[in-house]
Amino acid sequence: MATVELRFSALPEHVRTARLVAAAVARRAGVDEAVLDEVRLAVGEACTRAVGLHQTVGISAPVKVLLIEEEKQFSIEVGDEAPHAVPGEHAPGAAPGDPDGEADEDEMGLAVISGLVDDVEVSAGEHGGLIKMTWPTTPPPTILV
């Protein structure tokens, strides 16, 4: 199992770099060429979401991206350190009963990711969140000499 770890400052201009690195590592891992655009878009959405959460809450910690190559699958984990509301509570920084446009934007980003990736897991808590996306890989062809 090979893992590439990428950490970047929570700035929008670094999201493009994360997308490019993710696509390159996915290609090398054996993700189908037809799916690479979906990988790029999903990573872009997840990283943009993490950057937005860090900036909203004022967290200076970097966004963390893990690119994990396993035997028959390739996974990308995008983690943030922003506290997330526990179900039944209001979002951090929002007054109870106030409409929360940021929560709607967050839900839209997660919906886009779910539409792009068949196997996605989202977890969140008071110490941060994680989006794990997984794609199948095809082994390289065997070359007989």
N, C-alpha and C positions, 0 to 999 in steps of 0.2 A: 504494500500500500504506500503510495507516494502522496505527500501533502505539500502544497504550496501555501504559505501564509502571506497575506498582503494586509498591511495596516496603512491607513492614510488619514490625514487631517480631515475633519468633517467640513470640507469645502466642496461646493458643487463642481468645481473644475477638475477634481480628482476622480469623479465618477466615470468619466470617459476612459481614463487609464485603467480603472478596475474592469470595465467592460472589455477592453482590448486584451488584457491579461487573461481574463476568464475564457474568452473565445480561443485564445492561443493554447491554453492548457487543455481545454475541452477537446480541441482538435487533436492534440497529441495523445490524449487519453483514449481516443477512439469514438467520440460522439459523432453521430452521423452528420455529414456536411449540411444536409437539409434542415437540421435542427439548430445549427450554430447561431442563426439570427435570433431564434427564440431564447437561446442562452444569453446572448448579448442584451436583449431587451429585458429579460427577467432580472439579470444582474443589475442592469441600469436602474430598474424600478426599485429593487431591494436596497441598493446603495443610496439612491436619492431619498428614499424613505428614512434610512438610518441617518443620513446627513441632516435632513430636516428635523428629525427628533433631537439630535444633538444640539443643533442651533437653537431650537425652540426652548430647550431646557437650560441651555448655556453650559453644556458639557464640553470640556476641552480634550477629552480622551479621544483617541483615533477610532475610526470605524474599522472593524476587523472582518476580513474575508478569508475563509479557508477553502481551498480547492483540493478536493480529495479524490484521488484515483484509486479505485478498488478493482477487483477482478472483473466484474461484469457491469459495473456502474461507475458513474462520475457524479460527485456531489459538490455543491457549493453552499457554504454556510455564511450568511451575512449577519453579523452581530452588532448590536448597539448597546450602549450603557444607559440609555434613558429609562427612567422609571415609567412603567406602564400601569394604567389603572387596573385594579382588580375588578372582575365582573361585579356589577352592582354599585360601584363607586364612580364618581365623576373623574374625568381626566385630570392629571396633575396641572395645577395652575388655572383651572377653570372653575368658576363658581357653580354650585349645584343649580340645575335648572337652566343655565345659560346654554344657548345653542353652541355647539362646538364644531366649527367649520373644519378645524384641523383633524378631528376624529373622522369626519366624512371623507376628507382627503386621504387619510390613512387607510380607510376601508376601501377606497377606490384603488389605491396602489396595490393592496393585497388582492383585490378582485382581478386586476390586470395580471399579476403574477400567477394566480390560480388558473387563469385562462391560458397562460403560456406554458405552464409546467404541469404535467400530469401528477407527479409525485412531489408534493410540497407540504412541509410541516412548519407551522408557526407557533412559537412559544414566547410568552412574555410574562414579566413579573416586575416586582419593585426594583430589581437590580439590572434590568435590561431585557432585551428581546433577541430572538434568533429566528431567522428564516432559513430553513434547509430545503434545498431544491436538488432533485436527483434525476438523472437521465441514464438510460441504458447505453452501454458501449458495445462495439463489435470488436472482436480480437483482430489484430493485423493478420493479413493473409500469410499462409505459410508458403515460403518460396523453396521449391525443390531445385537442387542443382544437379 
